[in-house]
């Protein structure tokens, strides 16, 4: 279970304390004297506890700000250097700590904040001690338990406050291969008590579930409260501390009740899936079944039961529901194992609990590493500075239309390489921690990737891949941290230097490709899509061509082939579609089709793209007519074919206030959410997904006034607005207007007239322009 003993070769990255086997740290905030409880797993796979004194602290700019605070209630130490926060102030009790903070924060209207405070007590302890979690452990050495519940529903949605909406099944599994279905205990109270007992017996380090925060754990907690069962699932048999939390995923925010369980971590695979998709953008949805199918984790005989049919199926065929619940936890375990590796190995470096590592952004991770080293060296810490203008990444498109074959030449870690080559770091980083961290992580990732090639089996390969992925997560965040307004060590002038240098590198690559006879289609931040010269006609020749480009690159800048494609449909900057040699399409950008687009629209566009690649103009016309007929005849597979799904981003109360004050217009999704909340008595929350369709007459209806909950649509009496959806079809078709003459476009994407349709003389238009600058 244990790897080789931890070698403290790099205290900068892993902390100064090499204590192995720490699987969790918990701080009870209710005690007067702060104590950190460490849970450690030994070489015999037994967990034992240690208690360590914790001294709450904050950083302060001027010690005189505490002149009105009794001197016996705190200690302080001067920090070296001239950065803004020159003192670390330490306290014996929580009361003293909070009283001092209130005193200092009472001073307002200061140009820079007077103090810097880490509110998480576990993070404070780990920063003080130099300890981190999981040293000496692999992911397989950590006990992970998966949990999923099934409940009865006597309304359109189950409610834990409704007495009859009881928990009927608790499905559990863990990383040892153990499985258990808890059900038919005679009473729900007995079932809940048994669930608590089994969790204590299995004693997991981690509890995993899909949407486990907002549903499973919340529902179990509320039912335990309703029925008088102590929900004591902490390692000290305490009930979880629950608090409001949120995560941001690109353009959307997700609110949820976070559960802090003493001695354990909670990992929500729903949140992991959304985090994964921020970068990959290829998940069809975030539900358990969609994610499991995407990753190939769904078993061939997997049982599927629609959520609104659980209650009826439990009455008619309870065995089927039991199989369904067990399939859920099995898939949850596989998804967690696939997605959590990076966070696990980051926990060996960062002064955070594993659960917090999984939910915090990469910029915060870098900052905690830097603060830890500054505190270890007793050096002053800067305050965040105002951010100036930063040059954007280089993106441009030189060819519009269909082009191919395509090579994607990617500059490996462009911005990190530039920062290392040109010694770019924050001007306030007196100890040069920024560059040392980046260099260490880069070397570790390189050596780990080399080790992957020599790994004896798939298990070792997966472990090493998770390790290099954890390094990559941090490496790629260094540039963003430089330009982040709230980062303590930010430096916008240095961030600008990075992007300007990156543009120079890309201009050089473009020039070399064009001079060699290639055609550059698009440049995007750190890579170039291009049609290779005519004599570069196979994979071997493409690699040789890129090797010749590398010979002309500056030190640390290395180009690699990150993709080969048969064709590319270039649409706009950062918006294109790639067709690989296995005939798979990859969409980038949302100009042609976005995730919020109705499903029939997404399918229409995807099919049109394939027909464009095949130069099948007649097929394009027939496809348009076919979809048009389906809309006219209400020929839908289900309501999901034409409904839209949007995310609630503010509370319904805030929405109505903003509408009343004229700050925003009415929204179809919010109006449906309000109507649904009134109907079922459950208020929609930030992060909820609302599906709706449009009713009424005429194509120009107001969407918010004619939006209806998708769950209310009936195929027997369809009431969707046909004229509206015909207009939507034409809007999807208009995306292809740049690829044809006006007359040809009108002929392809319209019903046939008296003379019928002929594709004679119609060609896909491809336009190009030379790169603006050729060195």
C-alpha positions in Angstrom: 0.0 0.0 0.0 2.8 2.4 0.9 5.2 3.6 -1.8 8.9 4.2 -1.1 9.5 6.4 2.0 9.0 10.1 1.2 12.2 11.8 0.4 12.2 15.5 1.4 14.1 16.5 -1.8 11.9 19.5 -2.4 10.4 21.2 0.6 9.3 23.9 -1.7 6.8 21.7 -3.4 5.9 19.1 -0.8 6.3 21.0 2.5 9.0 20.8 5.1 7.4 17.9 7.1 7.7 14.4 5.6 5.1 12.7 8.0 3.6 9.9 5.9 0.1 8.4 5.8 -2.0 11.4 6.8 -5.4 10.7 5.3 -7.3 13.6 6.8 -7.0 16.6 9.1 -9.9 18.0 11.1 -10.3 21.0 13.3 -13.2 21.3 15.6 -14.1 25.0 15.6 -16.3 24.7 18.7 -13.5 24.2 21.1 -11.9 27.2 22.9 -8.4 25.9 22.4 -7.7 25.2 18.7 -6.5 21.6 18.1 -5.9 19.8 14.8 -6.7 16.1 14.7 -4.6 14.1 12.3 -5.9 10.8 10.9 -3.0 8.6 9.8 -3.0 5.2 8.0 -0.1 3.0 9.0 1.7 0.2 7.1 -0.8 -2.3 8.6 -3.7 -0.4 7.0 -4.9 0.8 10.4 -6.0 4.4 11.0 -4.9 6.1 14.2 -5.2 9.7 15.4 -2.9 12.4 16.7 -3.7 15.7 18.2 -1.6 18.8 17.5 -1.9 22.3 18.8 -3.0 24.9 16.3 -2.3 28.6 16.6 -4.6 30.7 14.5 -2.8 33.5 12.7 -3.1 36.3 10.2 -0.6 38.5 8.3 -0.7 42.2 9.2 0.8 45.3 7.5 1.4 47.4 10.7 1.5 46.0 14.2 0.3 49.3 15.5 -3.2 48.4 14.3 -3.4 46.2 17.4 -2.5 48.9 19.8 -6.1 48.8 21.2 -5.9 45.0 21.7 -4.6 43.6 25.0 -1.0 42.5 24.6 -1.5 39.3 26.5 -3.9 38.0 23.8 -1.5 37.7 20.9 2.1 37.2 19.9 3.7 38.5 16.7 6.9 38.1 14.7 8.5 40.6 12.3 8.9 39.2 8.8 12.0 40.0 6.7 11.8 42.1 3.6 9.8 45.1 2.5 6.6 43.5 1.2 3.2 44.8 2.4 2.4 42.2 5.1 5.4 42.6 7.5 4.0 40.7 10.6 2.6 37.4 11.4 0.3 37.6 14.4 -0.5 34.4 16.3 -3.2 33.6 18.9 -3.9 31.0 21.6 -7.7 30.9 21.3 -10.4 31.3 18.6 -12.0 34.2 20.5 -8.8 36.2 20.6 -8.2 35.5 16.9 -11.7 36.7 15.8 -11.7 39.7 18.1 -8.4 40.9 16.7 -9.6 40.5 13.2 -12.7 42.5 13.9 -10.7 45.3 15.4 -8.3 45.5 12.4 -11.0 45.2 9.8 -13.0 48.0 11.4 -10.5 50.4 9.7 -12.0 51.0 6.3 -11.1 53.1 3.2 -7.5 51.9 3.2 -5.8 51.8 -0.2 -4.5 48.2 0.6 -6.0 45.6 2.9 -4.5 45.8 6.4 -4.5 42.0 6.9 -4.4 38.7 5.0 -6.3 35.8 6.6 -6.8 32.2 5.6 -10.2 31.3 7.0 -9.8 27.6 6.7 -8.3 26.3 10.0 -7.0 23.1 8.4 -5.2 25.1 5.8 -3.7 27.2 8.6 -2.4 24.1 10.4 -0.9 22.6 7.3 0.8 25.9 6.4 2.3 26.2 9.9 3.4 22.6 10.1 4.7 21.9 6.6 2.6 18.7 6.5 0.5 17.5 3.6 -1.9 14.6 3.0 -1.2 11.2 1.5 2.6 11.3 1.6 3.8 7.8 0.9 0.4 6.6 -0.3 -0.9 5.8 -3.7 -4.5 6.4 -4.6 -5.2 2.6 -4.3 -4.0 2.8 -0.7 -6.8 5.2 0.3 -10.2 3.7 1.3 -12.8 5.2 -1.0 -16.5 4.5 -0.4 -19.2 5.2 -3.0 -22.8 6.1 -1.9 -26.1 6.3 -3.8 -29.6 6.5 -2.5 -33.0 5.8 -4.0 -36.1 7.4 -2.6 -39.9 7.3 -3.1 -41.5 10.4 -4.5 -45.2 11.4 -4.0 -44.8 14.5 -6.0 -43.0 15.6 -9.2 -39.8 15.7 -7.2 -38.9 13.9 -3.9 -38.9 16.1 -0.8 -37.0 15.1 2.4 -39.6 17.1 4.4 -42.5 15.0 3.0 -43.0 12.2 5.5 -43.9 9.6 2.8 -40.9 10.3 0.5 -38.7 7.9 2.4 -35.3 6.5 1.6 -35.8 2.9 0.3 -32.3 1.9 -0.8 -28.8 2.9 0.2 -26.3 1.4 -2.2 -22.6 1.3 -1.0 -19.4 0.0 -2.5 -15.7 0.7 -1.8 -12.3 0.5 -3.3 -11.6 -3.0 -1.9 -14.4 -4.5 -4.0 -16.9 -4.7 -1.2 -20.6 -3.9 -2.0 -23.7 -3.7 0.1 -27.4 -2.8 -0.6 -29.2 -1.6 2.5 -33.0 -1.9 2.1 -36.1 -3.6 3.5 -35.1 -3.0 7.1 -38.7 -2.9 8.4 -38.6 0.9 8.9 -36.8 3.8 7.3 -35.4 4.7 10.8 -33.7 1.3 10.9 -32.4 1.7 7.4 -30.8 5.1 8.3 -29.3 3.7 11.5 -27.8 0.8 9.6 -26.3 3.1 7.0 -24.5 5.1 9.7 -23.3 1.9 11.3 -22.0 0.5 8.1 -20.2 3.7 7.2 -18.5 3.7 10.6 -17.6 0.0 10.1 -16.1 0.4 6.6 -14.3 3.6 7.9 -13.6 5.2 4.6 -11.1 8.1 4.1 -13.3 9.4 1.2 -17.0 9.3 0.5 -17.8 9.6 -3.2 -21.2 10.2 -4.9 -22.7 11.8 -8.0 -24.5 15.0 -7.0 -23.8 13.7 -3.5 -23.8 17.2 -1.9 -27.1 18.5 -3.2 -29.0 15.2 -3.1 -27.7 12.1 -1.3 -26.0 13.5 1.7 -28.5 16.3 2.1 -31.4 13.9 1.8 -29.9 11.5 4.3 -29.2 14.3 6.8 -32.7 15.7 6.5 -34.4 12.3 6.9 -32.2 11.5 9.9 -33.3 14.7 11.5 -36.9 14.0 10.7 -36.8 10.5 12.2 -34.5 11.3 15.2 -31.4 9.4 13.9 -28.0 10.8 14.8 -26.2 11.3 11.4 -22.8 10.6 13.0 -20.7 9.6 10.0 -17.6 11.4 11.1 -14.6 9.4 12.4 -15.3 10.9 15.8 -19.0 10.0 15.3 -20.0 13.6 14.9 -22.5 14.8 12.4 -21.2 16.7 9.4 -20.9 20.5 9.5 -22.8 21.9 6.5 -22.2 25.3 5.0 -23.1 27.1 1.7 -20.5 26.8 -1.0 -20.1 27.4 -4.7 -17.9 26.6 -7.6 -17.4 28.4 -10.9 -17.1 26.4 -14.1 -16.2 28.8 -17.0 -19.4 30.8 -17.6 -21.6 29.1 -14.9 -21.7 29.1 -11.2 -22.9 26.2 -9.1 -24.1 26.5 -5.5 -24.3 23.5 -3.2 -24.3 22.7 0.5 -20.7 21.5 1.4 -20.4 18.7 4.0 -17.4 18.7 6.3 -17.1 15.3 7.8 -14.6 14.8 10.6 -11.7 12.6 9.3 -13.2 12.1 5.9 -13.4 13.8 2.5 -16.4 14.1 0.2 -15.8 13.9 -3.5 -18.7 14.7 -5.8 -18.2 13.2 -9.3 -20.8 15.6 -10.6 -18.5 18.5 -9.8 -15.5 16.6 -11.0 -17.3 16.0 -14.3 -18.0 19.7 -14.7 -14.4 20.6 -13.9 -13.2 18.1 -16.4 -15.5 19.6 -19.1 -14.3 23.1 -18.6 -11.2 22.1 -20.5 -12.3 19.1 -22.6 -15.7 20.4 -23.7 -16.8 17.0 -24.9 -19.2 15.6 -22.2 -22.8 15.2 -23.6 -24.2 16.0 -20.1 -23.2 15.9 -16.4 -25.7 13.2 -15.2 -24.2 10.0 -14.0 -25.4 7.9 -16.9 -24.2 10.3 -19.6 -20.8 10.6 -18.0 -20.4 6.9 -17.5 -21.4 6.2 -21.1 -19.0 8.8 -22.4 -16.0 7.2 -20.5 -17.1 3.7 -21.5 -17.9 2.7 -17.9 -21.5 1.6 -18.4 -21.9 -2.2 -18.3 -23.6 -3.9 -21.2 -26.5 -5.1 -19.0 -26.7 -1.9 -17.0 -30.2 -1.2 -15.7 -31.8 2.1 -16.6 -34.9 3.5 -14.8 -36.2 7.0 -15.4 -36.2 9.0 -12.2 -39.9 9.6 -12.2 -40.5 5.8 -12.5 -38.5 4.7 -9.4 -41.5 4.6 -7.1 -43.7 2.6 -9.5 -40.9 0.2 -10.4 -40.1 -0.4 -6.7 -43.7 -1.5 -6.2 -43.8 -3.7 -9.3 -40.2 -5.0 -9.6 -38.0 -4.1 -6.5 -35.2 -6.3 -7.7 -34.8 -4.2 -10.8 -34.4 -1.0 -8.6 -31.8 -2.8 -6.4 -29.8 -3.7 -9.5 -30.2 -0.1 -10.8 -28.9 1.4 -7.5 -25.9 -1.0 -7.5 -25.0 0.0 -11.1 -25.1 3.6 -9.9 -22.4 3.2 -7.2 -20.3 1.0 -9.5 -20.2 3.7 -12.2 -19.6 6.4 -9.5 -16.5 4.5 -8.3 -15.1 4.2 -11.9 -15.8 7.9 -12.7 -14.2 9.0 -9.4 -11.1 6.8 -10.0 -10.8 8.2 -13.5 -11.1 11.9 -12.6 -9.8 12.3 -9.0 -6.1 11.2 -9.6 -4.9 14.7 -10.2 -6.5 16.1 -7.1 -5.2 13.2 -5.0 -1.5 13.8 -6.0 -1.9 17.6 -5.7 -3.0 16.9 -2.1 0.5 15.6 -1.5 1.9 19.0 -2.3 -0.7 21.5 -1.2 -1.5 22.6 2.4 -5.2 21.6 2.0 -7.6 18.8 2.7 -8.2 16.6 -0.3 -11.8 17.8 -0.5 -10.7 21.4 -0.7 -8.0 20.6 -3.4 -10.8 19.1 -5.6 -12.9 22.3 -5.3 -10.4 25.2 -5.5 -9.1 26.8 -8.6 -5.5 26.5 -9.7 -4.6 30.1 -8.9 -5.3 29.6 -5.2 -3.2 26.4 -5.3 -0.2 28.3 -6.6 -0.7 31.1 -4.0 -0.8 28.7 -1.0 2.5 27.1 -2.1 4.1 30.5 -2.3 2.7 31.7 1.0 3.9 28.4 2.7 7.4 29.0 1.6 7.4 32.7 2.5 6.2 31.8 6.0 8.8 29.1 6.3 11.5 31.6 5.5 9.8 34.2 7.8 9.6 36.7 4.9 7.1 39.4 4.3 4.3 38.9 1.8 3.0 41.4 -0.8 -0.6 42.6 -1.2 -2.4 42.2 -4.5 -1.8 45.1 -6.9 -4.1 46.8 -9.4 -3.9 45.0 -12.7 -2.9 47.0 -15.8 -3.6 46.2 -19.4 -2.3 42.8 -20.6 -1.9 41.9 -24.3 -4.2 39.1 -25.3 -3.2 35.7 -26.8 -2.5 35.6 -30.5 -5.5 34.2 -32.3 -6.4 34.7 -36.0 -7.9 32.9 -38.9 -6.4 33.0 -42.5 -8.6 30.5 -44.3 -12.4 30.2 -44.2 -14.0 27.1 -45.6 -12.9 23.5 -46.0 -9.2 22.8 -46.0 -7.1 19.7 -45.6 -5.1 17.7 -44.8 -4.4 19.5 -41.5 -1.6 19.3 -39.0 -2.0 20.9 -35.6 1.5 22.0 -34.4 1.3 22.8 -30.7 4.0 24.6 -28.7 4.4 22.5 -25.6 3.7 24.6 -22.5 4.3 27.8 -24.4 3.7 30.3 -21.6 5.5 28.3 -18.9 8.4 27.8 -21.3 8.6 31.5 -22.0 8.5 32.3 -18.3 11.4 29.9 -17.6 13.5 31.0 -20.6 13.1 34.7 -19.9 13.1 34.4 -16.1 9.7 36.1 -15.9 8.3 36.3 -12.4 6.5 38.7 -10.1 8.6 41.7 -9.1 7.4 41.3 -5.5 8.6 37.6 -5.4 11.8 38.5 -3.5 12.6 34.8 -2.8 12.1 33.7 -6.4 9.6 31.1 -5.3 7.5 31.5 -8.5 10.2 30.5 -10.9 11.6 27.7 -8.7 8.2 26.2 -8.3 7.5 26.3 -12.1 10.9 24.9 -12.9 10.6 22.0 -10.4 7.1 21.1 -11.6 8.2 21.2 -15.2 11.1 18.9 -14.6 8.9 16.5 -12.5 6.4 16.4 -15.3 9.0 15.7 -17.9 10.6 12.9 -15.9 7.2 11.4 -15.0 6.2 11.3 -18.6 9.4 9.5 -19.4 8.8 7.0 -16.6 5.3 6.4 -18.0 6.9 5.0 -21.2 8.8 2.4 -19.1 5.8 1.5 -16.8 5.5 -2.3 -16.5 1.6 -2.4 -16.6 -1.5 -0.3 -17.0 -1.9 0.3 -13.3 1.5 2.0 -13.0 0.9 3.9 -16.2 -2.4 5.3 -14.8 -0.7 6.3 -11.5 2.1 8.1 -13.3 -0.4 9.7 -15.7 -2.4 11.1 -12.7 0.9 12.5 -11.2 1.9 14.2 -14.4 -1.6 15.6 -14.8 -1.4 17.1 -11.3 1.9 18.8 -12.3 0.3 20.0 -15.5 -2.7 21.5 -13.7 -0.3 23.8 -11.7 2.1 24.5 -14.5 -0.6 25.8 -16.8 -2.0 28.1 -14.1 1.2 30.1 -13.5 0.5 32.6 -16.3 -3.1 33.2 -15.3 -1.9 33.8 -11.7 0.4 36.6 -12.8 -2.5 38.5 -14.3 -5.2 37.7 -11.6 -6.4 40.8 -9.9 -6.7 39.3 -6.4 -3.5 37.3 -6.4 -1.0 38.5 -3.8 1.9 38.1 -6.1 0.3 39.4 -9.3 2.2 41.4 -11.9 0.4 42.5 -15.0 3.5 43.9 -16.7 5.2 40.5 -16.5 2.0 38.8 -17.7 2.0 41.2 -20.7 5.6 40.3 -21.4 4.6 36.6 -21.5 1.9 37.1 -24.1 4.0 39.5 -26.2 6.8 36.9 -26.3 4.3 34.2 -27.1 3.1 36.2 -30.1 6.7 36.5 -31.4 7.1 32.8 -31.2 3.9 32.1 -33.1 4.8 34.7 -35.8 8.1 32.9 -36.3 6.4 29.5 -36.7 3.8 30.9 -39.1 6.6 32.5 -41.2 8.6 29.2 -41.4 5.5 27.2 -42.4 4.6 29.6 -45.2 8.1 29.9 -46.5 8.3 26.1 -46.7 5.1 26.0 -48.9 2.5 25.3 -46.2 -0.8 27.1 -45.7 -1.6 28.4 -42.2 -5.3 28.1 -41.6 -5.6 29.3 -38.0 -3.5 30.3 -35.0 -4.9 29.8 -31.5 -2.9 30.9 -28.5 -0.2 28.2 -28.5 -0.6 26.3 -31.7 -1.0 26.5 -35.4 -3.4 24.6 -37.8 -1.8 24.3 -41.2 -1.9 22.4 -44.5 1.6 21.0 -45.0 3.6 21.6 -48.2 2.7 19.4 -51.1 5.7 17.1 -50.7 4.8 16.4 -47.0 2.3 13.7 -47.7 2.2 11.2 -44.9 2.6 11.0 -41.1 6.3 10.4 -41.2 6.9 13.3 -43.5 4.8 15.5 -41.2 6.9 14.6 -38.2 10.1 15.3 -40.1 8.7 18.7 -41.2 7.9 19.7 -37.6 11.4 18.4 -36.5 12.9 20.9 -39.0 10.8 23.7 -37.5 12.1 22.7 -34.0 15.7 23.1 -35.3 14.9 26.8 -35.8 13.2 27.4 -32.4 14.8 29.3 -29.5 15.8 27.3 -26.3 13.0 25.7 -24.3 10.5 26.2 -27.1 9.5 22.9 -28.6 6.8 22.1 -31.2 4.9 18.8 -31.2 2.2 17.4 -33.4 -0.9 17.4 -31.3 -3.3 16.3 -34.0 -3.6 15.1 -37.6 -6.9 15.6 -39.5 -8.3 14.7 -42.9 -10.2 18.0 -43.1 -11.0 21.2 -41.2 -14.0 23.5 -41.6 -12.7 26.9 -40.6 -15.5 29.2 -39.6 -14.3 32.1 -37.4 -11.6 32.7 -34.9 -11.6 29.9 -32.3 -14.5 28.3 -34.1 -13.8 25.3 -36.3 -14.6 21.6 -36.9 -12.1 18.9 -37.4 -12.5 15.6 -39.1 -9.9 13.1 -38.1 -8.8 10.0 -40.0 -11.2 7.8 -38.0 -14.1 9.9 -39.4 -14.7 11.5 -36.0 -15.9 15.2 -35.7 -14.5 17.6 -33.1 -16.2 21.0 -32.6 -14.4 24.0 -31.2 -16.3 27.1 -30.2 -20.0 27.9 -30.1 -20.6 30.0 -33.1 -21.8 27.1 -35.3 -23.6 25.3 -32.4 -23.6 25.8 -28.7 -24.6 23.5 -25.8 -27.8 25.5 -25.2 -28.9 24.8 -28.8 -31.9 22.5 -29.1 -30.9 18.9 -29.8 -32.5 18.8 -33.2 -30.4 21.9 -34.1 -27.2 20.4 -32.9 -27.9 17.2 -34.9 -28.8 19.3 -38.0 -25.6 21.2 -37.9 -23.4 18.1 -37.3 -25.0 16.3 -40.3 -24.6 19.4 -42.5 -20.9 19.6 -41.6 -20.4 16.0 -42.6 -22.1 16.6 -45.9 -19.9 19.7 -46.4 -16.8 17.6 -45.9 -18.2 15.1 -48.4 -19.0 17.9 -50.8 -22.6 16.5 -51.0 -24.6 19.5 -51.9 -27.7 17.5 -52.9 -27.5 15.7 -49.5 -27.4 19.1 -47.8 -30.7 20.1 -49.5 -32.4 16.8 -48.7 -31.3 16.9 -45.1 -32.8 20.4 -44.7 -36.1 19.2 -46.2 -36.2 16.1 -44.0 -35.7 18.1 -40.8 -38.3 20.7 -41.9 -40.8 17.9 -42.5 -40.2 16.5 -39.0 -40.8 19.9 -37.5 -44.1 20.4 -39.5 -45.3 16.9 -38.5 -44.4 17.0 -34.8 -42.1 14.1 -35.6 -39.9 14.2 -32.5 -38.2 11.4 -30.7 -39.0 13.0 -27.4 -39.3 16.5 -25.8 -35.5 16.6 -25.4 -35.2 16.9 -29.2 -36.5 20.5 -29.3 -36.4 21.8 -25.7 -33.7 24.1 -24.4 -31.9 23.6 -21.1 -30.4 26.6 -19.2 -28.6 27.0 -15.9 -30.0 29.2 -13.1 -27.2 31.7 -12.4 -28.9 33.9 -9.7 -31.6 33.2 -7.2 -35.2 33.6 -8.3 -35.7 36.4 -5.8 -32.7 38.3 -7.2 -34.0 37.7 -10.8 -37.4 39.2 -9.9 -35.8 42.1 -8.2 -33.6 42.8 -11.2 -36.5 42.6 -13.6 -38.5 45.0 -11.4 -35.7 47.5 -11.4 -35.1 47.3 -15.1 -31.6 45.7 -14.7 -32.5 42.7 -16.9 -35.1 41.4 -19.2 -37.4 38.5 -18.4 -36.0 35.0 -19.2 -37.8 31.9 -20.4 -35.8 29.6 -18.1 -36.4 31.8 -15.0 -40.1 32.1 -15.7 -40.4 28.3 -16.0 -38.4 27.9 -12.8 -40.8 30.2 -11.0 -43.8 28.4 -12.2 -42.3 25.0 -11.4 -41.4 26.2 -7.9 -44.9 27.4 -7.3 -46.3 24.1 -8.5 -44.1 21.7 -6.5 -43.1 23.8 -3.5 -39.3 23.5 -4.2 -37.5 26.6 -5.1 -34.9 26.4 -7.9 -31.4 27.0 -6.8 -28.4 28.5 -8.5 -26.8 25.8 -10.7 -30.2 24.0 -11.4 -30.8 23.1 -15.0 -34.2 24.2 -16.4 -35.6 22.6 -19.5 -38.4 24.3 -21.5 -40.0 24.6 -24.9 -41.9 27.3 -26.7 -45.7 27.3 -27.3 -48.0 29.8 -28.8 -48.7 30.9 -32.4 -46.4 32.6 -34.9 -42.6 32.6 -35.3 -42.1 35.9 -33.6 -43.6 35.0 -30.2 -41.9 36.3 -27.0 -40.1 33.3 -25.6 -40.5 34.1 -21.8 -44.2 34.6 -22.2 -44.7 31.3 -24.1 -42.1 29.0 -22.4 -43.4 25.8 -20.8 -41.8 23.2 -18.6 -40.4 20.4 -20.8 -41.8 17.8 -18.4 -45.4 18.9 -19.4 -45.1 18.2 -23.1 -47.2 15.3 -24.4 -46.5 13.5 -27.7 -50.2 12.6 -27.9 -51.2 16.3 -27.9 -48.1 18.3 -28.9 -48.4 22.0 -28.3 -45.0 23.3 -29.4 -45.0 26.3 -31.7 -44.2 24.9 -35.2 -43.7 28.3 -36.8 -41.1 29.1 -34.1 -39.2 25.9 -34.6 -39.2 26.3 -38.3 -37.6 29.7 -37.7 -35.1 28.1 -35.5 -34.2 25.6 -38.2 -33.6 28.5 -40.7 -31.4 30.1 -38.0 -29.3 26.9 -37.8 -29.1 26.8 -41.6 -27.9 30.4 -41.8 -24.7 29.3 -40.0 -23.6 27.9 -43.4 -24.2 31.1 -45.4 -20.5 32.1 -45.6 -19.7 28.9 -47.5 -21.9 29.6 -50.5 -23.0 32.4 -52.8 -26.3 34.0 -51.8 -28.2 32.3 -54.6 -26.7 28.9 -53.9 -27.4 29.2 -50.2 -31.1 30.1 -50.8 -31.5 27.1 -53.1 -30.0 24.6 -50.7 -31.8 25.8 -47.5 -35.3 26.4 -48.7 -38.3 24.3 -49.8 -38.2 23.4 -53.5 -40.0 25.6 -55.9 -41.8 24.7 -59.2 -38.5 23.8 -60.9 -37.1 21.5 -58.2 -33.5 21.5 -57.0 -30.2 21.0 -58.8 -26.7 21.1 -57.3 -25.2 21.8 -60.7 -22.5 24.5 -60.5 -22.8 24.9 -56.7 -19.4 24.7 -54.8 -18.3 25.2 -51.3 -16.5 28.6 -51.1 -13.1 28.8 -49.5 -11.5 32.2 -48.9 -8.0 32.9 -47.7 -5.7 35.7 -46.9 -1.9 35.7 -46.2 -0.8 36.1 -42.6 -0.4 39.8 -41.8 3.2 39.5 -40.8 5.9 37.3 -42.4 9.3 37.7 -40.9 
